[in-house]
Amino acid sequence: MVTPNEMNWVDALSLQKGAKITVIRGDPSKVGPYIYRIKLPPNFTVAAHTHPDDRIVTVLSGTVFHGAGEKFDATKLRSLPVGSVFLYTAGHHDDSRMAHFYMSQNEEVVLQVQGVGPTAIDFVNSADDPRKR
């Protein structure tokens, strides 16, 4: 068991500056189940990317705007309010149905992500990867 006050939020190095992560269970980089939360500040964008594993995402606070495709396109965004649940299916860059992107607007957003690792984030355009800067 873990309460919100016991969660240790740190910088999410795989996302742009400002995003925070707290791991609740497991180690997302290793084989086995994991649960973590991502906190996005207001007006935050995550470029098109894929993941090597299936994952379930739940919107815990705020409204996230989600789209599918290999390039960020605001016309494809769908509003997902608190309580929304969505599945990301494992995919590769050569399958545009699997790539996705998202953003927050005027409020902080907290997402809970769970799956079976190892997991990662693979940006469609490597120039969008903050770990390569």
C-alpha positions as CSV (number, residue, x, y, z in Angstrom):
1,M,0.0,0.0,0.0
2,V,1.1,3.5,-0.7
3,T,-0.6,6.8,0.0
4,P,-0.3,10.0,-2.1
5,N,1.9,11.5,0.6
6,E,4.3,8.6,0.4
7,M,4.9,8.9,-3.4
8,N,8.3,10.2,-4.4
9,W,7.9,12.4,-7.6
10,V,11.0,12.9,-9.6
11,D,11.8,14.4,-13.0
12,A,10.6,12.2,-15.9
13,L,13.8,12.2,-17.9
14,S,12.2,10.6,-21.0
15,L,9.9,13.6,-21.3
16,Q,10.4,17.4,-21.7
17,K,11.4,19.3,-18.6
18,G,8.5,19.8,-16.2
19,A,7.0,16.3,-16.3
20,K,7.3,14.2,-13.1
21,I,7.0,10.4,-12.5
22,T,6.5,8.3,-9.4
23,V,6.9,4.5,-9.6
24,I,4.3,2.7,-7.4
25,R,5.1,-0.9,-8.2
26,G,7.9,-2.8,-9.9
27,D,10.6,-1.4,-12.2
28,P,9.3,-0.4,-15.6
29,S,12.7,-1.1,-17.2
30,K,12.7,-4.7,-16.1
31,V,10.6,-7.8,-16.8
32,G,7.5,-7.9,-14.6
33,P,4.4,-5.9,-13.7
34,Y,4.7,-2.1,-13.1
35,I,2.5,0.8,-12.1
36,Y,3.6,4.4,-12.3
37,R,2.1,7.8,-12.4
38,I,3.1,10.7,-14.7
39,K,2.3,14.3,-13.8
40,L,2.2,16.8,-16.7
41,P,2.2,20.5,-16.0
42,P,-0.3,22.8,-17.8
43,N,0.3,23.3,-21.6
44,F,2.6,20.3,-21.9
45,T,3.0,18.3,-25.2
46,V,4.4,14.8,-25.7
47,A,5.5,14.2,-29.2
48,A,4.5,11.1,-31.3
49,H,5.9,7.9,-29.8
50,T,5.4,4.2,-29.4
51,H,6.0,1.6,-26.6
52,P,7.3,-1.9,-26.8
53,D,4.6,-3.3,-24.4
54,D,0.8,-3.1,-24.0
55,R,-0.3,-0.7,-21.3
56,I,-3.4,0.6,-19.6
57,V,-3.6,4.3,-18.8
58,T,-6.1,5.9,-16.5
59,V,-6.7,9.7,-16.2
60,L,-6.6,10.5,-12.5
61,S,-6.8,14.3,-12.6
62,G,-7.2,16.9,-15.2
63,T,-8.1,16.3,-18.9
64,V,-5.5,14.9,-21.3
65,F,-5.8,15.4,-25.1
66,H,-4.8,12.3,-27.0
67,G,-4.2,11.7,-30.7
68,A,-2.9,8.9,-32.9
69,G,-0.4,9.1,-35.7
70,E,3.3,9.5,-36.4
71,K,3.3,13.3,-36.1
72,F,1.6,15.7,-33.5
73,D,-1.6,17.0,-35.1
74,A,-3.9,19.1,-32.9
75,T,-6.8,18.3,-35.2
76,K,-6.6,14.7,-34.2
77,L,-6.8,15.3,-30.4
78,R,-9.5,13.8,-28.4
79,S,-10.5,15.1,-24.9
80,L,-10.2,12.4,-22.2
81,P,-11.4,13.7,-18.8
82,V,-10.9,12.3,-15.3
83,G,-11.9,8.6,-15.2
84,S,-11.1,7.9,-18.8
85,V,-9.2,4.6,-19.5
86,F,-7.3,3.7,-22.6
87,L,-5.1,1.0,-23.9
88,Y,-1.9,1.5,-25.8
89,T,-1.0,-1.5,-27.9
90,A,2.6,-2.4,-28.4
91,G,3.8,-1.1,-31.8
92,H,6.6,-0.1,-34.0
93,H,7.3,3.1,-35.9
94,D,6.4,1.4,-39.2
95,D,2.8,1.1,-38.0
96,S,1.3,4.5,-37.7
97,R,-1.8,3.1,-36.0
98,M,0.4,2.4,-32.9
99,A,2.1,5.8,-32.6
100,H,0.4,8.4,-30.4
101,F,0.9,11.8,-28.9
102,Y,-0.9,13.8,-26.2
103,M,-1.0,17.1,-24.3
104,S,-2.3,18.9,-21.3
105,Q,-3.9,22.3,-21.7
106,N,-4.7,24.8,-18.9
107,E,-4.4,22.4,-16.0
108,E,-2.1,19.8,-14.5
109,V,-2.8,16.2,-15.6
110,V,-2.0,13.0,-13.7
111,L,-2.0,9.7,-15.6
112,Q,-1.6,6.2,-14.0
113,V,0.2,3.7,-16.3
114,Q,0.3,0.0,-15.7
115,G,1.6,-2.9,-17.7
116,V,4.1,-5.7,-17.8
117,G,7.7,-4.6,-18.6
118,P,10.1,-4.0,-19.7
119,T,8.7,-0.8,-21.1
120,A,10.1,2.3,-22.8
121,I,9.1,5.3,-24.8
122,D,10.4,5.4,-28.4
123,F,9.9,8.8,-30.2
124,V,9.0,8.5,-33.9
125,N,11.3,11.5,-34.6
126,S,14.5,11.1,-32.6
127,A,14.9,14.9,-32.5
128,D,11.8,14.9,-30.1
129,D,13.6,12.7,-27.6
130,P,14.9,14.9,-24.7
131,R,17.4,12.2,-23.7
132,K,19.3,12.8,-26.9
133,R,19.8,16.5,-26.2
